[in-house]
Amino acid sequence: MTRRRTSALVTALIVAAALVTLVVARHHWDPVPDELRAAARQAAEVPGVASAEVAGYEVTLRDAKDGDVARAQVDVVLEDGLDPAAASAAAARADGLLAAAQVDGVRTLSHTTTVHAGEPRTVHGVEVYPLTAWVAEDGDASSVADAFALRDAGATTVSGVSAEAPDGAGLVRLAEAAAQHGIAASLGTADGAVRYDTSGRVPDPAVARLAAEAAGRPGVVSAVVHAGFPEGTAAAGDAARTLQVGLAGPTSSPEADRVARWLDDPARAVGGAPLAYTLTEPGHAARRDGWVAASAPPAPEERTAPLPAGVEPWPADDDAPACTGDDLRLTLGAPDAATGSRYLAVHAENVSGRPCALGGVPRLTFRDADGAPQDDVTTGPAAPGVVAGRVVVPAGERALATVQWRAMSTANDADVTTAVEVAPTPDAAPVTLVPAAQLDVLDGAEVRVGAWVQAVEGWS
């Protein structure tokens, strides 16, 4: 063999080896199946779709016998000039093509279709689009229509059910569009001065307008609408709302007085459900509460805590004696937490061998590691209008009382609660119980304590 032919053969072998290496490497770092890529190419051809790309693919369960289980993440970019209906239709059609993809060796392929629109900008090396929405697992693309409707109303950014406006006036326009289309969107301004957190409800344009006007008052730095009433407010309702006004100075300042008078004015009435307001000073060291337009709702009717549907109440035995401390074995449930709140359950098991009756609310004392009580801890009812009832606890059953408080920072006060002293009845001697984890009930805490109720399976 000549040197030239030998050299050509060696070169061919090197090229072939390189190709094999590339193929192996591709399958190592790029595992997206060809069938899924083909579906994405089809989706990119849908009218109104600018591009469709498989952003991620993962086999979550390997099963050589019945087939693997896998999931994929697909990014679909829509053309910028679509109206809400056309955008929703394009997203739904693209998602349908992706859902129909059949991958060899995969029995179940789930996917998430993320929809983008607008000119992206790069943030920390990642492209961020001004509009992002998602198609639901069942192929429903209505959230895409909602996102485009908010963008058409002037939103600078839209992400799912959250939209940002350039200013307070723009936020009001977004609230009006959301109300028109029935969109439960949370809204905010670019500078964070105004925010409307809807908690799954359609925003009220009148309330949004009031928040924007409040943010522009002298001495005000922010205005936030959120669901619920301030703690300790003797009112309740499914549509409870509060306007939290952040002040530049103390709540006792003349500026705060003027803001309070402005909110109290009947001209501020927004109709519909009552709207509470809270004025807070920097650091939330103090607050002032009131009702917009001075329209406080009536106090809720007193009632005992209801049992869940389908739960049979314990027999009401009029002859059952009152429980004493010796009749009860007290324990604490596991502490729990959610969205800035803390929860604890106190259990009282009837160990007397006969029915006995509980009423009222347990008396609690929170103690630190040195055994000293936490200072200035105030307790109140668990919920507005809920009062104690007479609960006859059968032998061997447990009654329950709930405890709730707001999360507290231990950065400046590490003196946490390590024990809770519980007196189940007014005449009973207190029993010291140690929780499963330390509690951030610190000096000055406000704690809500529920009345004794019938414990239900699954309640902790």
N, C-alpha and C positions, 0 to 999 in steps of 0.2 A: 504494500500500500504506500502511495506517495505521501510525502510530508504534507502536501496541500490537502489531500483527501483525509489524512489523519486529523489535521487541524480542523477541518470542516466537521468531522464526526464528533470531535471533542466539543466544539462549539454547540452543535445540535444537542448533545447530551446535557450540557450546562443549561441551555435554554429550557429544555424539557424539565430538568430538575427544578429550575426556577419557577416554571409554570405550576408544577405540582406543589411546590412550597406556597405559592400564592393562593392556590385553591384551598389547601389545608388551612392556611392562615385565615382566608376569608370565612371559612366555616367556623373557625375558632372565635373570631371577634365579631362576626356578622351573622348571627344564627337565623335571621329572618327567612322563613320559607319562601320559595319562589311563588307558591300559590297565593300567599298573602301579598307579596309585592305586586303580583298581577292584578289582584283586587284593588290595591291602592292606585295602580295606573288607570284602571277602569273608573274609579271614583274621581280621579283628576280630570276625566273627560266629561263629567256631568256639567251641563250648562250652569254657570254661576260659581263653579269651583275653580279657583286659581291653581291649587296644588293639593296633593294628598300624599302623605309620607308616613311610613311605619316608623315611629319614634322609638319603639321598644317592643321586645318579644321575649317571653320567658316561659319555659316549661316548668309548671309548678308541681306536676306529678308524672313520673315516668312509669309506664305500664306497657311492657312489651306484648302482653297477651291481649288486652282490650283496647289499647291505644292510650296515648298520653293526654294529659290535661294541660292546656296552655292559655296564656293571656297575652294580649297585644295592646299597645298604646298607639293610636293613629292621630296625627295632626292634620286637619283639613283647613286650608286657608280659602276663604270665600272672596269673591270679587267685591270691591269696595262700594260699588254703587247700587247694591241690591236693596229693595225695600224689604220690610220685615217678613212678609209672606213668602217672597221669592227666596230669601235667605234660609228660612225654615225648610222650604221644600227642597232646596239644593242640599242642605245638610242631611235631611232625612234620606234622600235618595243615595247620597254617597255612603251614609252609614249602612243602608240596606245592602249595598254591594259588598261592603266589608263583612257584614254579618253572614252573608251567603258563602264566604270563602271556605273551601274544604281543603284542609291540609293533610297530606298523606301521613298516616301514623298517629294522627291526633283525633281523638274521639270528641273532645269538647274544647272549643276555642272561644273564649270570651274576649271582649275587646272594649276599650273606652275610646270614644271619638271626641276629641277636643277640637272645637271650632274657633278659628281666629279670623280677624279682619282688621284692615288698616295697615298703616306703615309701621313696622316694628322699630324699636330702638334697642340698643344693646346695653344691658345692665349686668355688670360683672361677668361679661363674656356670654351672657344668655340673651336671646332675642325675646323681648317683651312686647306683645301686641296691645294696642289700645282697646281691643274688644276680644274677650274670651268667653266662650260658653261651652256647654257640654250637651251631647245628645244622651237621653236617658237610655237605660238598658233595654227598654222595650221599643226603642226606636223613636220615641217622642222627641221632636225637635222644637217644641214650643218655646223652650227657654232661649233658643237662638233668635226666634222672632221677638221675644221680650228684650233681649240684649240690643238688637238692631233698633227697636222702637225707642229705647232709652238713648241710644247714640244719636238717632234722628232728632231727639228732643234737646240735644246739646251736651250730653255727657262727654267728658274728655276721656274717661276710661270706664270700661264696663268689664266686670269679672263676675260671671255667674249672676247672682241676685244682688250684687253691690255695684253702685255707680257713683262716679265722682263728677262734681260740677265745678266750673271755674270760680264761682262765687255764690253768695246767698241767693241772689235773684235766679241764678241758673239752677240752684237746688230746688227752688219753688217750681220752676218749669218742669223739672224732672218729676217732682211729686204729682203735678197735674197730669203728666203723661202716664205715670204709673197708675194713678187713679182711673184714668180713661180706659186703659187697657187691662186693668185688674192685675197689675204686677206687684207682687210683695217684695219690693226692692228696698234695701237699706241704702241710704244716700249720705253723701258727705261732700264738703268743699275741699278744694285742693290744699288750702292752708289749715284745715282741721278745725276752723272756728265754728262751723255748724255741722251737726251730724244728726241723722234721723235713723235710729236703729229700730226696724219695724218688728223684729222677732216673728217673722212669718206672716205679718199682716200688710195689707195695702196701705201705703202712707196717706195721711189726710193732708191735702194741700193747705188747708187753713192752719193746721198745726205747724206745717213746714214754714209757712209765711211768718207765723208768730216767732218761731225759733230764729229765722233769719233777721227779723226786726230786733229781737232781743240781743242778738250778737252784735248789733250795731249801736247799742245803747252805751253812753259814757260809763266807764268803769267795768265793762263786761269784756271778757277775753274769749269766751266760748259759750255755746248753747247746744245742748244735746238732748234729743228726745229719745226716751227708751221705755220699754214695757215695764209695767209694775208701778206700785206706789212706794213712797219712802217708808222705811221701817218704822213701825210704831203708828202708822196712819190707820185710823179706825174707819177704813172703807175697803171695799173689795169689788171685784168685777173682772170679767174676762177681757175687757178692753181697757184695763188700767194703764194709764200713761203718765209719765213724769217729764217735765222740762227741767233739766239740770243746768243752771246758769253758773258758769265759773266767773268769779269776780277777780279784779286786779288787786283789790284790797280786802280788808276785814269785812265781815258781815254786819258789823256795827257802824260802818262808815256812812256818811251822808249819801254817797253814790249808791250804796246798797239800799238805803231807805227809798231813794227815788226809783230804783229798779223795782222794788217790792210794790210801791204805790202804782207804778205803771202796770205791773202784772195784775194787781188787784182791781184795777179799773174795769167796770162792766163792759167797756168798749172792747176789751180784749177777748170777749167770749168767742169760743170757736165752735160751739155746738157739739152735738154727739155726746160721747162719753166724757166724764169729768177729766180734767187735766190738772194734776198736781204740779207744783213747782218747788224747786230746792235751790237756794242760793248758797254757794260754797266759796269759801275764801281759799287762797293759795295753800296747798298742803292738806286741804280738807280738814283743817283743824276745827272748824265750826261751820254750822249751816243754819239756814232759816228756811222753814217750810211754810207753804201756803197753797192756795188754790187759785188758778187763773180765773179772773173776773170775780174773785171772792165767791165762787160757786161750789162750795164744799158739798159733796154728795151726802145723803143721809147715812147715818151709821148703819152697818149691816145688822139684820135681825139676829138675835142670839140663837145659837143652835149648838147641839152637841156634834162631835165629829162623826160623820156617817161611816158605816162599814162599806167595803167594796161590794159591788153587785154580786149576788149569788152566795154571799157568806151568811150563814145562819147565826143569828145573835145568841149569846148565852141566855139561859132562862133568867127571867127577872124574879128573883125570890125575895119577896118583901120581908120575910122572916130572917133572912141571912144577917148575921151580926157584922159589924164593921171589922175590917181587917186590922189586926194589930201588927206591930213590928215583928213579933215572934212568929206570926202566921206567914211571913213572906221571906223568900230567898231572893236577894237583889243581885243583879248582874248587869254588866254593860255590853252592848253590842259593839261591833267593830266600827270605828270612826269612818266616815265617808266624806267625800268632797265633790262639789260640782259648781262650776262657774262662779268662783269666789265665795261660795258658802260652805260651811262645815255642818255635818250632821252626826248625831249620836243618839242611840236608843237606850233607855233604861228599862230593864225587864224586872217584873215582880212576880215570882212564881208562888202560887198558893201551896204551902207545904203543911197546912193545918189538918188536912184530912177531911175537911168539910167546906162547903161554900162560905165565902166571906165577901163583903162589899167594900169596894174602893171608890173614892171620890176625890175631887180636888186635883191638885197639882203637887208633884213631889218637890221638896225643898232641897236645893242644891247649893253646895259650897265648893268652889274650885280652889285647890291648894297647889302651891308650887313645890319644888324639890325639898325645900326646908320645912314643909308642912304648914307654911303661913298661907292664909287666905289671900286670893287675888283681890286687890283694892278696887272699889268703885265698880264692881260688876253688877249691872242691873239686869233683872229678869222681867219678861213680859209674856203675854199670851202668844201661843204658837201662830195663830192666824186671827184676823179681825172677826169678831162675832162668835168665835168658837168658845164655848164654855164647858165646864166640867159637868159630867153626868154621873149617875150612880151605876157602877159596873159590878155585877155580882160575878166573882171569879170562881169557877168550879174548882174542886180539889185537883191539884196537879196541873192546872192551866196557868198561863202567864198573861198578865196585863202589861201594857207598854206605854211609855211616855216618851215623846220625841223631844230632842234638844237641837237647836239650830243657832248658829252665830256666823257672822261674817269673818272671812279669813283675815288674820291680823299679821303684821310684819314682825318677825322676831329679830330683824337686823339690829334694831336699837334696844330691844327688850327681849333678851333670851330667857327670861324667867317664865318658862312655859308651865302649863298645868300638868302635873304628874299624877294627881289623884283627885277624885270627885267624891265628896261626902254627900250621901243621899239619905234624906228622911222621907219615907214613903207616905206617911200620914203626919198630921200636926203633932200627935202625941208620941210618935215613935222616936226612939233614939237613932241618931244618924249612923249610917254604915259607910265606912271608907272603902271605895272601890278604885282599883288601878286600871285605867284603860289600856287597850292593846298597844296604843301608840300615844306619845305625848300630844297634848292638845294645845293649839295656839289661842287659848282663852287667856288673854293677858289683862293687866290692870286696865280698867275702863271699858271692858267689853260689854256689849249688849247681847243678851242671850234670850232666845225665845224658848219657852218650856211648854210643852203640851200637857193637857190633862190626861189622866189614866184612861186608856181605852182597851178594848178587847184586842189582843194580839192576833194577827192573822198569819197563816203559813206564808213564808216568803218575806214578811216584814222583818227588818233587822234593827 
